[in-house]
Amino acid sequence: MLFSKAAPGENLIVRGARVLDPAGEVDGVLDVRVDNGTIAELGSRLDPNSHRIVDGERLILAPAFVDPHVHLRTPGREDEETLASGTQAAAAGGYCAILAMPNTDPVVDSASVLGSLAEAAQTEADIPIGFLAAISKGQEGSELTEMAELADAGAAGFSDDGRPVMAPGLMRRALQYGAVTDRPLALHCEEPTLSRSGQMHEGAVSAELGFAGYPSVAESLMVERDLSLAAYEDRPLHLLHLSARESVEAVRNARAAGVRATAEVTPHHLCLTDEAVRSLDSNLKMNPPLRSVDDRAALVEGLRDGTIQAIATDHAPHARHEKDVPFEAAPFGVTGLETAFAVLYTKLVEPGLVKLEVLLRRMSTGPAEIYGLPVPRIAVGEPANLVLLDTQAVWRVEEDGFRSRSSNSWLLGERLTGRVRMTVAAGRTVFEA
Amino acid sequence: MGDIRVMRDDLLPPAPAERRHLLSVADLSRDDIERLLATARSFARSLEREMKKLPTLRGRLVVNVFYESSTRTSSSFELAAKRLSADTMSIKASGSAVDKGESLKDTALTLGAYDPDVIVMRHPQIGASHFVAKVTTAHVVNAGDGKHQHPTQALLDLYTLREEFGRLEGLHVAIVGDVLHSRVARSLIQALDLVGARTTLVGPPTLIPRGVEAMGCETSTEIGSIAAADVVYVLRMQRERMLEGANYVPSLREYTERWGVTPERLRSGQKVMHPGPMNRGVEIDPRVADAADALIETQVRAGLVTRMAVLYDLLTSGPVGVKAAQLTEVA
C-alpha cells in the first residue's frame, strides 16, 4: 500500500515530447492528454480545451521513477529528513513513488508505528510512500515481527536494512512465515564478522590508505546463504544494494536455476569505484562500500542483462555536522534522490554503457514489479505517473539546490547532463523546473 | 571617488597564496624529497655549532596538536620549531576541550583563530590532517593520522639511510612486522619507491594488507627473506591497535618465535632500524637493538633536522637549497 496526500487529479496536455515507455513499447513524438489525473489520449495536435499545456518539445516524457530504497529518517531524525522533505526531493528526482526503510527510531516493527507513519503520509507526503516493516523486532535479529498484522496495516515489504539477518535459523523462519503475506523480504547482505570495523572495500586502495577493509566476500557469502535458503524454502526474496561481482554472479546462477530472486543496485555503485575514496571525502563512505573496477563492471552488466531489475538510491540523509568530520568518524550513507537520473544518464547512457530504455525500465518498471506496486505506464486509462526529462541540460550539483533536508551528496560540485523538468505523480504535478 | 576605490583595494586582503602542506608522501615528488633532505643536511651542519638556534622562523607560530600519545615525534617537532626561533604551543587531547566532546572542526577553527603559521597534527583517524588543512588557513603537517601516513618519519628514515649508505637508489629494505596497522610502513613504502629503493614486506599473512603490492613492494611471510636486504626495518607490534579476539596472531609468543628480529636472523653488518617505541623482546631482540649496527638513535637525531627542514620548507618558497645555505652563513 502507498500513502500520500489526497489531491484531485489534474487536466493537462504535454505537447510534442518524445514519449518513451520502453515496457509499453511506446516511442514517438506525441501529445499526451491527462484528464482528472488519468491518461486520456495519446495523439498529435490534441485539442487544448481548458487543459494546462506543457511544452515538451526536445524533451522526453517517460513513466515516472520508483525508488525501492530510501531512508526518510522519520520517526526519530526529522532534522535529517521528513516525509515532506523526502517526498519533495523524490519529486524533484522524477519519482512517483518511493519505499521507505524501517530502520528509524523507533524501528517500524509494529502496526502502531506503521499506522502513525501512514497517517502522517496522508497529510505530508507529496508523492506516494510505501513503508517497509522490520523482519525482526527492533531489527535485533532474534524475534520475528508480527508480519501478518503489519501486512494488513499496509507494510510494503519486510527488511532489517542497515543490518543483516545474522542467524540462518531466523532467516529461514522469516522466509517460511513470510508466506502468510504476499510482500517481499528485502535483505541487506553483510557478514558482520567479515565486515567488522571495515571502512571501505578491501583491496589495493584500502591497503594504501590504511583503512580497515570490508571485503566483497562479506556480502557475497550472505547473498549465497540467502539464495540457498530461498531455494530450499521455494520462496522469493529481494537483495538490496548489490556491490560485488560474486553477488551478481550468485544471483544470476540462482535465477537460472529457478530461484525467485530479484536485486537492486545504487547509482553510486554503478558510477564509482574505491579509487574515489582516495579523496578521503566522507560523502564517499557508504555501506556496502564502493568496490573495484571489476565489481563495477559486473554491476553494469547485471543491470543490462536483467540479473538486476532495479536501481535504488539508498538515499541516506545525514546531518551536516555528522558528515563534516574525518572519513573514519563519519556515518555510512549518501543522498541520491535528486541526482539519480542525471548521474546515471551522464555516467552510463552518454558513454554508451547502458541504453536509455534500459535505464528507464530499471528506474520504474523493475522496482514497481518487485514490490507488486502499480507499474507506471503511458497508456490510455492509466493514472498519470510521468516524468519529463531534458537530456540536453547541463547543470552543476550545488549544496543549496537540494529539497532534501540533508546535502551529503557524493556529487557536490559535479557537472551532470540530464535534468528532470516535471514530475507528475498519481495524476498531480508535484515538481516543475 | 577614485581615491576611495584605491583605499578599498588596499584594504582587501592579499590574494591567498597557495598553502603547502605535508599530508602524505604520496603528494611528494622525488625533487621534493631531494630538496628536503638537502635542507635537513644543512641544518645538521648548523647544529654542530655552539650557538644552535637559527633566527629563521622568528615570529612564526607553530602549534602542535597531539590526539595520541607521542614522545619522539612531539618533542622533535617542538625542538625543531625552537631551534628555528619559532614560537610554539602544544596541545594534547586530554585536558583540552576535546575531552568535553569538541569536534575536530571546532578545535581546528579555534586554533586557526590564533593565525598559526603551521599546525602539526597527530590524530587516531585517517585523514584528520587533510580535514584540518581544509578548514584552517595554516600550513598543516601530518604527524600521523591513524593507520594512514606519517610522512616526516619516512623522510627522517630516508635521511638516515642516505647518511649511512651515501645513496638511496638500489638499496634493499626489508620491513618486518605489523604492516597492516602501520602508518610508518605505508609512508616508507611510498618514499622508498619514489627514490628507487627496493622494499620487501615480511610478516604474518594476517598482518600484510591484501593488495599492498600495488604500492611497489614485494611481500614474504618467511623471516629468512630479510637476509637479502641491506637494511632490516622493524615495525612495532601495535598491541593497542589489536581488536579483542581479532586473531591476527595466535600469541605474541608465537609472533616473536617466528618473526622476531634476532642476531641469528641477521647477517653481520646488516643495518637495523626501528621507528620506536620498541617492544624489546617482542619484535626486536634487545641484543639487536643495542648492537652497533642499529641505526635507531641516528633516526631520532635525523628526526630533529628533518622536521626543521619541513617547517622551513613549508614557510618559505623558491629555491630552498640556496636559502638554506645563506641562512647557515647568517647563523
Interface residues (C-beta under 8 A of the other chain):
Chain A: R196 S197 Q199 E202 G203 A204 V205 S206 A207 E208 L209 G210 F211 G213 P215 L280 H321 D324 V325 P326 F327 E328 A329
Chain B: A26 S103 L104 K105 H123 Q125 I126 G127 A128 H130 F131 D145 G146 K147 H148 Q149 R183 R186 P209 R210 G211 V212 E213 A214 M215 L243
